[in-house]
Amino acid sequence: MQLARVIGNVVSTVKDANLDGHKLLMLQPIAPDRKAVGRTVVALDAVGAGVGEHVFFVRGREATFPFFPGEPPADACVVGIVDHWDLE
């Protein structure tokens, strides 16, 4: 799992039928110190996250697991909303 900040929504009127009804989010991966790292990512939302929230997301085959038995064509998925974290 990786940390990210939700920076926007993605709207697509034409898409694979297996994506119908699923929200797409634009994520900025972040380090534990909240600094941006890497490129932005489009991810399916399995938890109802919104813009400005910090989230956990997974990549690869695991991105489809929250939608079982369906298999939407995805390689990233938000699987948790972070309430808060501390660095010691």
C-alpha positions in Angstrom: 0.0 0.0 0.0 1.0 3.6 -0.6 0.0 6.9 0.8 -1.5 9.6 -1.5 -3.5 12.8 -1.4 -6.7 13.0 -3.5 -6.2 16.0 -5.8 -9.2 15.6 -8.1 -11.9 13.6 -9.8 -11.7 12.1 -13.2 -14.8 12.2 -15.4 -15.0 9.8 -18.4 -18.3 9.6 -20.4 -17.0 6.8 -22.6 -15.2 3.9 -20.8 -15.1 0.2 -20.4 -18.5 -1.2 -19.3 -16.9 -2.8 -16.2 -16.1 0.7 -15.0 -19.7 2.0 -15.0 -20.8 3.1 -11.6 -17.2 3.4 -10.2 -15.7 6.7 -9.2 -12.2 7.6 -10.6 -9.9 9.8 -8.5 -6.6 11.6 -9.3 -4.0 10.9 -6.7 -0.7 12.4 -5.8 1.5 9.8 -4.1 3.2 11.2 -0.9 5.9 10.2 1.5 5.2 9.8 5.2 6.4 13.4 5.7 3.5 14.5 3.4 5.8 15.6 0.5 4.8 14.7 -3.0 6.7 11.9 -4.6 6.4 10.5 -8.1 3.8 11.0 -10.8 0.1 11.4 -10.3 -2.1 8.3 -10.6 -5.7 7.7 -11.7 -7.3 5.2 -9.3 -10.7 3.5 -8.8 -12.3 4.5 -5.5 -13.6 1.6 -3.3 -14.1 3.6 -0.1 -15.8 6.9 -1.0 -12.8 9.2 -0.6 -13.0 12.9 -1.6 -10.7 15.6 -2.8 -8.2 16.8 -0.2 -8.2 13.5 1.8 -5.2 11.3 2.4 -5.7 7.7 1.4 -4.1 4.3 1.0 -4.0 2.9 -2.4 -2.8 -0.4 -4.0 -1.4 -1.1 -7.5 -1.5 -4.1 -9.7 -3.8 -7.1 -9.6 -4.9 -6.2 -6.1 -6.7 -3.1 -7.4 -9.6 -5.3 -8.6 -10.1 -7.2 -5.3 -12.5 -4.8 -3.7 -14.9 -5.3 -6.6 -14.9 -9.1 -6.6 -16.5 -11.0 -8.3 -16.3 -8.2 -10.9 -13.0 -7.4 -12.5 -12.8 -3.8 -13.6 -9.8 -3.0 -15.8 -7.7 -1.1 -13.1 -4.2 -1.0 -11.9 -4.7 1.3 -9.0 -7.5 1.5 -6.3 -8.1 3.5 -3.2 -8.7 1.0 -0.3 -8.6 3.2 2.8 -9.0 6.7 4.1 -6.3 7.9 6.5 -7.6 9.6 9.6 -4.2 10.8 10.8 -0.6 9.7 11.3 2.3 10.8 13.4 6.1 10.6 12.7 8.2 10.1 15.8 
